[in-house]
Amino acid sequence: MSNVNYIGLYYLRLTIVNRVFAGKTVFVTGSSRGIGKAIALKFAKDGANVVVAAKTVEPHPKLEGTIHQTAQEVEQAGGKSLAVQLDLRDEETVKNAIDKTIEKFGGIDLLVNNASAIFIAQAEDTPMKRFDLMNSINVRGTFMMSKYAIPHLKQANNPHIINLSPPLELHPQWFSTNTAYTMSKYGMSLSAYGMAAELNGQVGVNALWPKTAIWTAAMNMLGGNEARKGSRKPSIMADAAYAIACKNKSVTGNFYIDEELLAQEGVTDFEQYAESPGSQLLPDFFLPQRLLKDFDPKLLQELAQQASSGKATSPPSTGTSGAGDGPVAAVFAAASSAVTDEIKDDLNATLHFVISEKDWTLVSKKDAPLQVMSSAPEGKSDVRLTTDEATFIKMAKGEVKPTSAFMSGKLKVKGSMGLALKVEKLFGKLKGKL
């Protein structure tokens, strides 16, 4: 084990006071909240100069955190801060952010490309503006941020670039539900792989990805509060990023998984990172096959079926889900009696369910009675949820989390993801009624 790795190991165990990054400069994109903020604060505790770079300057009505709030916490944690507004789509703001960093701190020792955009949908349901957004931020933005940081990184003693992007796993399950998003995240990974080859011996360039779901605003959007139980805290990614940055710059071109890396560094207690200790963890996207064995075998089976078929599996219909009859009808009947005015008003939408190729519609509008129809909606729905009958019944009974069904490809969503996740509140009201 090298001296640098030795220091990283014992810092993670909090048994020494030597601060590896004291006085060094760390630039973290997307650091107003979530994983980026956790990384910023991790290095701040080490006495680093931290550049808090993100779009959010004023408080957002639905998302916590601004660059100024994070910068204040960096100072409180023992670091020095520079808050810069950064739009990775705009080349001038990127160059300006680099210039401000050099002006205040004199150099850059570590660049963490954390900022990323996400939109989960199949190709035909992906608006081109969403495709462009993901690729302009995830691929172009990461490349551009690195491009302008490299001349300054080369001047540092032990410089690193860390891209928060996945290993390049070319398996169908990582494409079948979200090709555009996968392309953009793999683009970040290719940037790390290519620059590692370009800068070998000069700058260490590596990628880092979580083994499990991490509880952030993005995860809240994808899985709702129910997913929190199966998620880890952003601090695990912060500790992993620190471990990489403590390595010699000759360590390059790797695709690290947070848990594997920290285990190699001597960490044994991973419950400390759990949002809900003892709960079953949800796998993140893009995991290597060797890691999937650590998760629920039923979920693995669904992923395997999805990989072989390239689409969500749909077992044959039992023929009992017709209008007014069968288990699906029973779910909607229970929903009709269970929905409160609060839930109905919160939904305020037309939901189209396609369950084993049979159409159901739930119309939940403010100041109007709830309507359930065993047919497709007359007009356009606000969201369409497609699954098989068995999965639908299990979700309604609380036996399968909608988040798990979505991530495994058993539940597909077209339209508002946020609206679809509100259905979880409805399912929660059905427990014990089916």
Secondary structure by P-SEA (a helix, b strand, c coil): ccaaaaaaaaaaaccccccccccbbbbbccccccaaaaaaaaaaaaccccccccccccccccccccaaaaaaaaaaacbbbbbbbbccccaaaaaaaaaaaaaccccccbbbcccccccccccccccaaaaaaaaacaaaaaaaaaaaaaaaaaaccccbbbbcccccccccccccccaaaaaaaaaaaaaaaaaaaaacccbbbbbbbbccccccaaaaaccccccccccccaaaaaaaaaaaaacccccccccccaaaaaaaaccccccccccccccbbbbcccccccccccccaaaaaaaaaaaaacccccccccccccccccaaaaaaaaaaaaccaaaaaaacbbbbbbcccbbbbbbbbccccbbbbcccccccccbbbbbcaaaaaaaaaccccaaaaaaaccbbbcccaaaaaaaaaaaaaacccc
